[in-house]
Amino acid sequence: MKRFLSIVENNRNLTFEEMTEAAKLLFDEETDVQEMTDFLIALSRKGETAQEVAALAMVMRSLAVDLGVPYGNYLDNCGTGGDGSNSFNISTTSAFVLAGAGVRIAKHGNRKVSSAAGSHDVLDALGIRSDFNPAEIRELLRNEGIAFLFAPHVHPKMKRIVGVRQQIGKPTIFNLVGPLTNPIHLKTQFTGINRPDFVMEYASVLRMLGRERAIVVSGTGGMDEASLAGQNAFVLLDKGDLIPFALRAEDVGLTQADPSAIRGGDAQENAAIIWSVLGGERGPRFDTVVFNAGIGLFANGQAATIQEGVDKAIDSILSGKAMEKLEAIIAYSQNEQKAVAR
């Protein structure tokens, strides 16, 4: 680790091969904790590159639990988080809308780190378990077309690194790799980052990881979702090509709104918001969800344009299909808990 630390401290980027070696050392129980800490701080200070992020993501994914999910067209719409917007759980709500519109969702997530409620905090509040085993995840994907993967369960080798990250107390490269390490093979992805300067690089990472089609967004004000508040920066990855574009909510028939209109609260408050949005309550929260779900449909190839995606997302909610997905996952959670109790 000292060799890689020296390279980074001299402000030189690591090659893909060098970062692969360094990443393996980060997950090695014998590696000194202080050296790991110094390396992550130095890497953050230098500024991470696409090659470094991709190498770490590949090593992490290789160490993840094998869920035995057969190859298919799955989408993850998890973002990096950490944007400080205090919004409700937009991507979690959008996941149900996408599933209701026919997209097969394998959503990776965690508990709160920098927000009041992470995706699995709000799932708990909705009555959805975080401890689905591989067989249950396969059953949910097969029967309902949606499953939630709890990061600590699918990445058991992260335990030691969690302590290092907590000790550092500032963002590191691990904040960037979260959405890239889903153990299920993804053909498509829609993800957001809170760094407008890194959108193209992040899309190139997705290309290195083998995505056939994907969209990266950095929303107005650095949100890791598409925002109603102004212009959003995107890069579309399509068959190896990286295509930048910009989009406002008004371009797809939605109403501009201030970020304060989509603020959330704790897990219980955000669960109530999800019920209201999926119940069809119109307003900025509804528009934010269908905007992001519409982009997800376009990324997955289920819509020819983002406008068509938004229209399909609206129909997923108003037809009750999105709500059916939420209720089905809750019912499955509760039935399995009863079976275990017996």
C-alpha positions as CSV (number, residue, x, y, z in Angstrom):
1,M,0.0,0.0,0.0
2,K,2.9,2.4,0.7
3,R,4.0,2.2,-3.0
4,F,0.5,3.3,-4.2
5,L,0.3,6.0,-1.4
6,S,3.6,7.4,-2.6
7,I,2.4,7.6,-6.2
8,V,-0.9,9.3,-5.3
9,E,0.9,11.7,-2.8
10,N,3.1,12.8,-5.8
11,N,-0.1,13.8,-7.6
12,R,0.1,11.0,-10.2
13,N,-3.0,9.1,-11.2
14,L,-2.9,5.3,-10.8
15,T,-3.3,3.1,-13.8
16,F,-6.2,0.7,-13.9
17,E,-3.8,-2.2,-13.1
18,E,-2.2,-0.2,-10.2
19,M,-5.6,0.7,-8.7
20,T,-6.8,-2.9,-9.0
21,E,-3.8,-4.0,-6.9
22,A,-4.4,-1.1,-4.4
23,A,-8.1,-2.1,-4.2
24,K,-7.3,-5.7,-3.4
25,L,-5.1,-4.4,-0.6
26,L,-7.9,-2.3,0.8
27,F,-10.0,-5.5,1.2
28,D,-7.1,-7.5,2.7
29,E,-7.4,-8.0,6.4
30,E,-3.6,-7.8,6.8
31,T,-3.4,-4.2,5.4
32,D,-2.6,-1.6,8.0
33,V,-5.6,0.6,8.8
34,Q,-3.6,3.8,9.0
35,E,-2.2,3.1,5.5
36,M,-5.7,2.5,4.2
37,T,-6.8,5.8,5.7
38,D,-3.8,7.8,4.3
39,F,-4.3,6.3,0.9
40,L,-8.1,7.2,0.7
41,I,-7.4,10.7,1.9
42,A,-4.5,11.2,-0.6
43,L,-6.7,9.8,-3.4
44,S,-9.5,12.2,-2.6
45,R,-7.1,15.1,-2.3
46,K,-5.6,14.3,-5.7
47,G,-9.0,13.7,-7.3
48,E,-10.2,10.3,-8.4
49,T,-10.1,9.3,-12.1
50,A,-12.5,7.1,-14.1
51,Q,-9.8,4.4,-14.3
52,E,-9.4,4.4,-10.5
53,V,-13.2,4.3,-9.9
54,A,-13.7,1.5,-12.4
55,A,-10.9,-0.6,-11.0
56,L,-12.2,-0.3,-7.4
57,A,-15.8,-1.1,-8.6
58,M,-14.6,-4.2,-10.4
59,V,-12.7,-5.5,-7.4
60,M,-15.7,-4.8,-5.0
61,R,-18.1,-6.5,-7.4
62,S,-15.8,-9.6,-7.6
63,L,-15.9,-9.9,-3.8
64,A,-19.7,-9.4,-3.5
65,V,-22.1,-12.3,-2.6
66,D,-23.2,-14.2,-5.7
67,L,-27.0,-14.0,-5.7
68,G,-27.4,-16.5,-8.5
69,V,-29.6,-14.2,-10.5
70,P,-29.8,-15.3,-14.2
71,Y,-28.7,-12.9,-16.9
72,G,-31.4,-10.5,-17.9
73,N,-32.2,-6.8,-18.6
74,Y,-32.1,-5.4,-15.1
75,L,-31.9,-1.7,-14.2
76,D,-30.5,-0.1,-11.1
77,N,-31.5,3.6,-10.4
78,C,-29.4,4.1,-7.3
79,G,-27.5,7.4,-7.1
80,T,-24.3,8.3,-5.1
81,G,-26.2,10.3,-2.5
82,G,-24.4,13.0,-0.5
83,D,-25.9,15.9,-2.4
84,G,-27.1,17.7,0.8
85,S,-30.5,18.5,-0.8
86,N,-32.5,16.8,2.0
87,S,-35.0,15.6,-0.6
88,F,-37.3,12.6,0.1
89,N,-36.3,9.2,-1.3
90,I,-36.8,10.0,-5.0
91,S,-35.0,7.0,-6.5
92,T,-36.7,4.5,-4.1
93,T,-40.1,5.9,-5.1
94,S,-39.1,5.9,-8.8
95,A,-38.1,2.2,-8.5
96,F,-41.8,1.2,-7.8
97,V,-42.9,3.4,-10.8
98,L,-40.4,1.8,-13.1
99,A,-41.4,-1.7,-12.0
100,G,-45.0,-0.8,-12.5
101,A,-44.1,0.2,-16.1
102,G,-42.5,-3.1,-16.8
103,V,-38.8,-2.4,-16.0
104,R,-37.0,-5.1,-14.0
105,I,-35.5,-3.3,-11.1
106,A,-32.5,-4.6,-9.0
107,K,-32.0,-1.6,-6.7
108,H,-28.9,-1.4,-4.6
109,G,-28.9,0.8,-1.5
110,N,-28.0,1.4,2.1
111,R,-29.1,3.1,5.3
112,K,-28.6,6.8,5.9
113,V,-25.1,8.2,5.6
114,S,-25.5,11.9,4.9
115,S,-29.3,12.1,4.6
116,A,-32.1,11.9,7.2
117,A,-33.3,8.6,5.7
118,G,-31.4,6.3,3.4
119,S,-33.3,4.0,1.0
120,H,-33.3,1.1,3.5
121,D,-34.4,3.3,6.4
122,V,-37.5,4.3,4.4
123,L,-38.1,0.7,3.2
124,D,-38.1,-0.4,6.9
125,A,-40.7,2.3,7.6
126,L,-42.8,0.9,4.7
127,G,-42.6,-2.6,6.2
128,I,-40.1,-4.0,3.7
129,R,-37.3,-6.1,5.0
130,S,-33.6,-5.5,4.4
131,D,-32.5,-9.1,4.9
132,F,-33.8,-10.9,1.8
133,N,-31.6,-13.9,1.1
134,P,-30.5,-14.8,-2.4
135,A,-33.4,-17.2,-3.0
136,E,-35.9,-14.5,-2.0
137,I,-34.2,-11.9,-4.2
138,R,-34.5,-14.3,-7.2
139,E,-38.1,-15.0,-6.4
140,L,-39.0,-11.3,-6.1
141,L,-37.3,-10.5,-9.4
142,R,-39.0,-13.5,-11.1
143,N,-42.5,-12.8,-9.7
144,E,-42.6,-9.0,-9.1
145,G,-39.8,-7.7,-11.3
146,I,-38.3,-5.7,-8.4
147,A,-36.0,-6.4,-5.5
148,F,-33.9,-4.3,-3.1
149,L,-30.4,-5.3,-2.3
150,F,-29.0,-4.1,1.1
151,A,-25.3,-3.1,0.5
152,P,-23.9,-4.5,3.8
153,H,-25.4,-7.9,3.1
154,V,-24.1,-8.2,-0.5
155,H,-20.7,-6.7,0.4
156,P,-19.6,-8.4,3.6
157,K,-16.0,-7.5,2.9
158,M,-16.8,-3.8,3.4
159,K,-17.0,-4.1,7.3
160,R,-13.4,-3.0,7.9
161,I,-13.6,-0.2,5.3
162,V,-16.8,1.2,6.9
163,G,-14.8,2.0,10.1
164,V,-12.0,3.6,8.0
165,R,-14.5,5.8,6.2
166,Q,-16.2,6.8,9.5
167,Q,-12.8,7.8,10.9
168,I,-12.0,9.9,7.8
169,G,-15.4,11.7,8.1
170,K,-15.3,13.1,4.5
171,P,-16.2,11.8,1.1
172,T,-13.8,9.3,-0.4
173,I,-13.8,7.2,-3.6
174,F,-16.2,4.8,-1.9
175,N,-18.9,7.5,-2.2
176,L,-18.5,7.2,-6.0
177,V,-18.5,3.4,-6.3
178,G,-21.7,2.6,-4.4
179,P,-24.0,2.6,-7.5
180,L,-21.4,0.7,-9.5
181,T,-21.1,-2.4,-7.4
182,N,-24.5,-4.1,-7.8
183,P,-23.7,-7.9,-7.7
184,I,-26.4,-8.5,-10.3
185,H,-25.2,-8.1,-13.9
186,L,-26.8,-4.9,-15.2
187,K,-27.4,-4.3,-18.9
188,T,-28.7,-0.8,-18.2
189,Q,-28.5,1.8,-15.4
190,F,-29.7,5.3,-14.5
191,T,-27.6,6.9,-11.8
192,G,-26.9,10.4,-10.4
193,I,-23.9,12.0,-8.9
194,N,-23.5,15.3,-7.0
195,R,-20.5,16.3,-9.1
196,P,-21.3,18.1,-12.4
197,D,-17.6,18.1,-13.3
198,F,-17.5,14.2,-13.2
199,V,-20.6,13.3,-15.3
200,M,-18.7,12.3,-18.4
201,E,-16.0,10.4,-16.5
202,Y,-18.7,8.5,-14.5
203,A,-20.4,7.5,-17.8
204,S,-17.1,6.3,-19.1
205,V,-16.8,4.2,-15.9
206,L,-20.2,2.6,-16.7
207,R,-18.8,1.8,-20.2
208,M,-15.7,0.2,-18.7
209,L,-18.0,-1.9,-16.5
210,G,-19.9,-3.2,-19.5
211,R,-23.2,-1.4,-19.4
212,E,-24.9,-1.5,-22.8
213,R,-26.9,1.6,-22.1
214,A,-26.9,4.0,-19.2
215,I,-27.6,7.6,-18.2
216,V,-25.8,9.7,-15.7
217,V,-27.3,12.9,-14.3
218,S,-26.1,15.7,-12.2
219,G,-29.1,17.8,-11.3
220,T,-29.5,21.5,-10.8
221,G,-27.4,22.6,-7.7
222,G,-25.5,19.3,-7.7
223,M,-28.5,17.0,-6.9
224,D,-27.9,13.3,-7.6
225,E,-31.3,13.2,-9.3
226,A,-32.9,15.1,-12.2
227,S,-34.3,18.3,-10.6
228,L,-37.4,20.4,-11.5
229,A,-35.4,23.6,-10.5
230,G,-33.5,24.2,-13.7
231,Q,-31.1,22.7,-16.2
232,N,-29.8,19.2,-15.6
233,A,-26.6,17.8,-17.1
234,F,-26.7,14.3,-18.5
235,V,-24.5,11.8,-20.4
236,L,-26.1,9.0,-22.3
237,L,-24.1,5.8,-22.9
238,D,-25.4,4.0,-25.9
239,K,-23.5,1.1,-27.5
240,G,-20.2,2.6,-26.5
241,D,-20.9,6.2,-27.4
242,L,-21.0,8.9,-24.7
243,I,-23.5,11.6,-25.6
244,P,-23.9,14.7,-23.4
245,F,-27.2,16.5,-23.2
246,A,-29.1,18.9,-21.0
247,L,-32.8,18.9,-20.0
248,R,-35.2,20.9,-18.0
249,A,-38.5,19.6,-16.5
250,E,-40.4,22.0,-18.7
251,D,-39.0,20.3,-21.8
252,V,-41.1,17.2,-21.0
253,G,-44.2,19.0,-19.9
254,L,-43.5,19.2,-16.2
255,T,-43.6,22.3,-14.0
256,Q,-40.5,24.0,-12.6
257,A,-40.3,24.0,-8.8
258,D,-37.9,25.1,-6.1
259,P,-35.8,22.4,-4.4
260,S,-37.6,23.2,-1.1
261,A,-40.8,21.7,-2.6
262,I,-39.3,18.2,-2.5
263,R,-37.7,18.3,0.9
264,G,-38.2,15.2,3.0
265,G,-37.8,14.3,6.6
266,D,-37.1,11.2,8.6
267,A,-37.9,7.6,7.5
268,Q,-41.6,7.8,8.6
269,E,-42.2,11.1,6.9
270,N,-40.6,9.9,3.7
271,A,-42.6,6.7,3.8
272,A,-45.8,8.8,4.0
273,I,-44.6,10.9,1.0
274,I,-44.0,7.6,-1.0
275,W,-47.6,6.5,-0.2
276,S,-49.0,9.9,-1.3
277,V,-47.0,10.0,-4.6
278,L,-47.8,6.5,-5.6
279,G,-51.4,7.2,-4.6
280,G,-51.5,9.8,-7.3
281,E,-51.2,13.1,-5.3
282,R,-50.0,15.6,-7.9
283,G,-47.4,18.3,-7.3
284,P,-43.6,18.8,-7.3
285,R,-42.9,15.5,-5.6
286,F,-45.1,13.6,-8.2
287,D,-43.4,15.5,-11.0
288,T,-39.9,14.8,-9.7
289,V,-40.6,11.1,-9.5
290,V,-42.1,10.8,-13.0
291,F,-39.3,12.9,-14.4
292,N,-36.7,10.5,-13.0
293,A,-38.7,7.4,-13.7
294,G,-39.2,8.6,-17.3
295,I,-35.4,9.0,-17.7
296,G,-35.0,5.5,-16.2
297,L,-37.5,4.1,-18.8
298,F,-35.5,5.8,-21.6
299,A,-32.2,4.4,-20.2
300,N,-33.7,0.9,-20.1
301,G,-34.9,1.1,-23.7
302,Q,-38.6,0.9,-22.7
303,A,-39.2,4.4,-24.1
304,A,-38.0,5.9,-27.3
305,T,-37.7,9.4,-25.8
306,I,-37.7,10.8,-22.3
307,Q,-41.1,12.4,-23.0
308,E,-42.5,9.0,-23.8
309,G,-40.9,7.7,-20.6
310,V,-42.5,10.5,-18.5
311,D,-45.9,9.6,-20.0
312,K,-45.4,5.9,-19.2
313,A,-44.3,6.8,-15.6
314,I,-47.4,8.9,-15.1
315,D,-49.6,6.0,-16.3
316,S,-47.7,3.6,-14.0
317,I,-48.9,5.7,-11.0
318,L,-52.4,6.7,-12.2
319,S,-53.2,3.1,-13.3
320,G,-52.3,1.8,-9.8
321,K,-49.5,-0.4,-11.2
322,A,-46.7,1.3,-9.2
323,M,-48.8,1.0,-6.0
324,E,-49.4,-2.7,-6.7
325,K,-45.6,-3.2,-6.8
326,L,-45.2,-1.5,-3.4
327,E,-48.0,-3.5,-1.9
328,A,-46.7,-6.8,-3.3
329,I,-43.2,-6.3,-1.8
330,I,-44.7,-5.3,1.6
331,A,-47.0,-8.4,1.5
332,Y,-44.1,-10.7,0.5
333,S,-42.0,-9.2,3.4
334,Q,-44.7,-9.8,5.9
335,N,-45.6,-13.3,4.8
336,E,-41.9,-14.4,4.9
337,Q,-41.5,-12.9,8.4
338,K,-44.6,-14.9,9.5
339,A,-43.1,-18.1,8.0
340,V,-39.8,-17.6,9.8
341,A,-41.7,-16.9,13.1
342,R,-43.6,-20.2,12.8
